[in-house]
Amino acid sequence: MRQHAHATARNATRRIPFLFRLLRSRRLRWLALCIAAALLLSSCVQERKAQHADRREESQAGRVAQNAPAPPSTQTANANTMAYDAKTPSASPMSTDQPSRSRTEKDEQEFNTEAYNHIEENPFLDATRAPLSTFSIDVDTASYSNMRRFLNEGHLPPKDAVRIEELINYFNYDYPQPVGDAPFSVTTEVAQCPWNSAHRLVHIGLQGRRLDRAQMPAANLVFLVDVSGSMEEPNKLPLVKSSLSMLAEQLTARDHVAIVVYAGNSGLVLPSTAGDRKGEILAALDGLEAGGSTNGGAGIQLAYKLAQENFIRGGINRVILATDGDFNVGVTSEGELVRLIEEKRQSGVFLSVLGFGTGNVKDATMEQLADKGNGNYAYIDTAAEARKVLGEQLGGTLATIAKDVKLQLEFNPTKAAAYRLIGYENRLLRDEDFNDDTKDAGEMGAGHTVTALYEVVPAGQRWENPGVDPLKYQEPLHQSARAQSDELLTIKIRYKQPDADVSKLLSVGIADGTGAVAQASNNFKFSAAVAAFGLVLRDSKYKGAANYNNVAALARGATGQDPQGYRTEFVKLVETAQTLSLQSARR
């Protein structure tokens, strides 16, 4: 382009003598001046085009270099987050229910800014020196569907995108319904650890009380929808609209919903409207269009204002945020957003977060907002996932049956030398937080199940431990008479009713068990298979003998009835991950 412009300039220069001859003639002087001006203008235009082309080529070269996926040895992370530079997604036979996405030149050039908090896996702890383990429950499932999205696109997920507790809790388990006044039942099981036969695996399951749609309280909902420019892709705003439409179809005359959007400015699209006026609600959703920058902070404030103005005492009062998580204008710092959400939850309005799309998913921010907003965080990668979260499990998504649910386990040092909580790294609490009713913890929705696994080293066995010097001023604590019982541990659970400020306490003793994995329940085997899969995906130093083959074999033997096919899909994902791992090893 630049050479062409220079040639044009040279041609214009050669015509100068001809123009001088025209200028000598008074009758043709005006013609000469017009020709000269035209030549000068043409030369300038060509030069500007050349300069613009050069800049565009340099910019494209820079973006290509910036977007090039770094090899694992060169990817970096700071203490808080790790950014993942995704490769171009490839087609997958398992992604038949995913919205199709045409790959354009713009898509190829966009920089991937997905970010995940660094996970430092829980270590083994000495049962004598640290007999208590305390954590908050987690019913989020986003990590599982996000992991599935990576595998379906032909990539192994980043290690820090794999939160093992969310993989485990993606699935429902066959736990009994609660009896009496308790909002959930407690199920426990102990057997051999599948990836280390010398260790035990402790399985703890909570089953929330199920509610039929007719039993659920009236709902006051505000849909807070991100319509910024980053949401224009098919797997973002179009999927948001169809997902929220599924939810809207289930509302009744006693329910109300409002719609707030945010981009450069926040705005009210639909005032609080009765749930039986579906035509108006669906039309408002259908009319949403993407464009502009993102002002998430202002949108959240307007959504909470509407929810508080239409508050239903004793009902479900909830803001449902649908976004790719890219808050880049307004209240942008995580600290400010968290403080805002913590303040608003005190009013009784809770927050749930639905994540969408690829490329700029701010996973850590969305998880944090849902956690502090007394809600749950789900990632919607397909229309099928929308049906699961907003259809099959609508009660768990909307209706809270218990809040600030905390678990504290005390291990018997005569039975356990050491233990390790699998997952829940960002849900750990201090031991003294268990009895502190002002300390926020996890919420449990109607029909939700919560599962936690501990790997335990039996007493008398050696385990990887750098050791601690003997204490100078005190001897190890004396054991009580209860230590000689057959109990491996005691589990205590604190929870509050949704509208209460004082917690209630449940306590259950768990006997030691030495049974083989093959004799364990399907609940035990399948949850163990999912946990082992997470360990392998993370290439965890605690994975022991776990590999894709024995994970898939264990899961196949525990699929049970599987009416929705979620467990069968899991086995296929394990096989996909194994194929991708082998391909990566060959490179």
Salt bridges, closest charged atoms under 4 A:
GLU47 OE2 - ARG2 NH1 3.57
GLU47 OE1 - HIS6 NE2 3.99
ASP54 OD2 - ARG2 NE 2.69
ASP97 OD2 - ARG387 NH2 3.46
ASP107 OD1 - ARG101 NH2 3.16
GLU108 OE2 - ARG103 NE 3.73
GLU114 OE1 - ARG149 NH2 3.10
GLU120 OE1 - HIS118 NE2 3.39
GLU121 OE2 - ARG538 NE 3.62
ASP138 OD1 - ARG427 NH2 3.02
ASP140 OD2 - ARG427 NH2 3.13
GLU153 OE1 - ARG149 NH1 4.00
ASP160 OD2 - HIS118 ND1 3.52
ASP160 OD1 - ARG538 NH1 3.88
GLU166 OE2 - ARG163 NE 2.67
GLU232 OE2 - LYS106 NZ 3.11
GLU233 OE1 - ARG101 NH2 2.93
ASP255 OD2 - ARG213 NH2 3.01
GLU280 OE1 - ARG277 NH2 2.79
GLU309 OE2 - LYS305 NZ 2.60
ASP324 OD2 - LYS236 NZ 3.10
ASP363 OD2 - ARG163 NH1 2.56
GLU367 OE2 - ARG163 NE 3.48
ASP371 OD1 - ARG427 NH1 3.21
ASP381 OD1 - ARG148 NH2 2.70
GLU385 OE1 - ARG148 NH2 2.93
ASP404 OD2 - LYS496 NZ 2.94
GLU432 OE2 - ARG430 NH1 3.62
ASP433 OD1 - ARG430 NH2 3.04
ASP440 OD2 - ARG345 NH1 3.56
GLU455 OE2 - HIS199 ND1 2.73
GLU487 OE2 - ARG482 NH2 3.71
ASP512 OD1 - ARG200 NE 3.15
ASP539 OD1 - LYS543 NZ 2.80
GLU569 OE1 - ARG148 NH1 3.27
GLU575 OE2 - ARG556 NH2 2.93
